[in-house]
Amino acid sequence: MTPAARVQTSIELLDRIIAAAQSNGAPADRILAEWFRNSRFAGSKDRRAIRELVYAAIRACGPIPVSGRAAMLRLAQTDGTIGPLLDGSNYGPAPLAEDEAVAEGGIAPAWLVERLEASGIAAEEGQALLARAPLDLRVNTLKAERATLKLPEPAEPTPAPHALRVATGTLVEQWPEFRDGAIEVQDTGSQIACLAVDARPGETVIDLCAGGGGKTLALAAAMDNQGRLIASDTDRGRLSRLAPRAERAGATLIESVLLDPQRELEALGDFVGQADAVLIDAPCSGTGTWRRNPEARWRLDPAQLDRFAQVQDRLLDLAAQLVRPGGRLIYVTCSLLDLEGADRIARFLANHGDWRGENLSLPLGKQRGGGTRLTPGRDNTDGFFVACARLAC
Ligand SMILES: C[S@@+](CC[C@H](N)C(=O)[O-])C[C@H]1O[C@@H](n2cnc3c(N)ncnc32)[C@H](O)[C@@H]1O
């Protein structure tokens, strides 16, 4: 493909990504993967260039752009190589017309920027939300140790005890160490959220919103396969991804429990008042993960944020019923908004007099309200809010 054809293809893909964001359709990654699958004429260099152009254009626009071309024109204001390619050549984009729409820049739509600022995320912290995310691994202590593990490419330790950082784009899934379960891909922030659970061998631990089990696997390793580890979720598809991952990781203690939405306690009845710890990795806006999913900024609205907060409150109340006297619950969201972090744990503690907030001592992050917040700017992790509460004995 010519460089101009790559730009035009990126514009067309951006149109699809914008339409999908407006209709709650497929995420950008899936739209790109599908196009690559169906466009055999595009070689690996074309694919890499198109992916980079598309993501750079998404990052360049704050609010949702009116069109892919408007997004590309925005990017052209900072990337001088694009303008000359708007030349009307075969398969290339049409030349620039007078008064063409150029998308607005910025970090996010204005209402969301306001919410972030009110939550203490502005200036450099705001810019960092759109940087490129590093690629972190967790060494699975059921199979290996960070100090002695040999990997095919250089890897640097991060402040999480089992984490290693490798060059972004490294195809770790092809490494024998990945296939053998010695390593998992997991952001350092996510690993630190698991540390907050302080799961011990022999305990009964519930990972209430386990999804595909990213955190469950870290808890299994912390428990050294001893005790009971319940992985529950309402999403059958996500939960079904856990079993093969657990097998690869040698995590043998995990019990998966599919929950019925609104009737979660029916499947978890045996655990009422029994768990030493319940992790609530709650569904949220994902504002802390924009480095990986920058178009997620275009999918949020204020009503949706309020709905997330309601679900988070419900899950906190539900989890509290599962904890034994003296046990703990750990509340986590990958959001930087106080509405989904400090405000939620404050409400929980205000409504449950027999629970106390507990300070966490974590290798990264800074106190925010009744919890610890990790941010892409300060900690170079995904953004997380993590809080711990303990039930009186
Ligand atoms: C942030 S994701 C979890 C990610 C996962 N813990 C990991 O580390 O990979 C939130 C999960 O909550 C689940 N969820 C939503 N509503 C739920 C409910 N009422 N009970 C349990 N899980 C729920 C979603 O299906 C989703 O998998």
PDBQT file of the ligand as one rigid body, heavy atoms in Angstrom, charges set to zero:
ROOT
HETATM    1  C1  LIG A 401     -13.428  -4.965  35.943  1.00  0.00    +0.000 C 
HETATM    2  S1  LIG A 401     -14.171  -6.389  35.319  1.00  0.00    +0.000 S 
HETATM    3  C2  LIG A 401     -13.314  -7.687  36.154  1.00  0.00    +0.000 C 
HETATM    4  C3  LIG A 401     -11.925  -7.948  35.653  1.00  0.00    +0.000 C 
HETATM    5  C4  LIG A 401     -11.275  -9.159  36.286  1.00  0.00    +0.000 C 
HETATM    6  N1  LIG A 401     -11.378  -9.158  37.737  1.00  0.00    +0.000 N 
HETATM    7  C5  LIG A 401      -9.818  -9.270  35.890  1.00  0.00    +0.000 C 
HETATM    8  O1  LIG A 401      -8.938  -8.983  36.689  1.00  0.00    +0.000 OA
HETATM    9  O2  LIG A 401      -9.560  -9.642  34.734  1.00  0.00    +0.000 OA
HETATM   10  C6  LIG A 401     -15.728  -6.387  36.104  1.00  0.00    +0.000 C 
HETATM   11  C7  LIG A 401     -16.490  -7.687  36.006  1.00  0.00    +0.000 C 
HETATM   12  O3  LIG A 401     -17.682  -7.574  36.791  1.00  0.00    +0.000 OA
HETATM   13  C8  LIG A 401     -18.627  -8.443  36.230  1.00  0.00    +0.000 C 
HETATM   14  N2  LIG A 401     -19.941  -8.143  36.818  1.00  0.00    +0.000 N 
HETATM   15  C9  LIG A 401     -20.851  -7.238  36.440  1.00  0.00    +0.000 A 
HETATM   16  N3  LIG A 401     -21.937  -7.278  37.238  1.00  0.00    +0.000 NA
HETATM   17  C10 LIG A 401     -21.689  -8.263  38.165  1.00  0.00    +0.000 A 
HETATM   18  C11 LIG A 401     -22.439  -8.793  39.260  1.00  0.00    +0.000 A 
HETATM   19  N4  LIG A 401     -23.634  -8.330  39.566  1.00  0.00    +0.000 N 
HETATM   20  N5  LIG A 401     -21.880  -9.768  39.987  1.00  0.00    +0.000 NA
HETATM   21  C12 LIG A 401     -20.634 -10.240  39.679  1.00  0.00    +0.000 A 
HETATM   22  N6  LIG A 401     -19.901  -9.783  38.649  1.00  0.00    +0.000 NA
HETATM   23  C13 LIG A 401     -20.425  -8.805  37.898  1.00  0.00    +0.000 A 
HETATM   24  C14 LIG A 401     -18.475  -8.188  34.746  1.00  0.00    +0.000 C 
HETATM   25  O4  LIG A 401     -19.019  -9.250  33.994  1.00  0.00    +0.000 OA
HETATM   26  C15 LIG A 401     -16.956  -8.054  34.604  1.00  0.00    +0.000 C 
HETATM   27  O5  LIG A 401     -16.374  -9.280  34.238  1.00  0.00    +0.000 OA
ENDROOT
TORSDOF 0
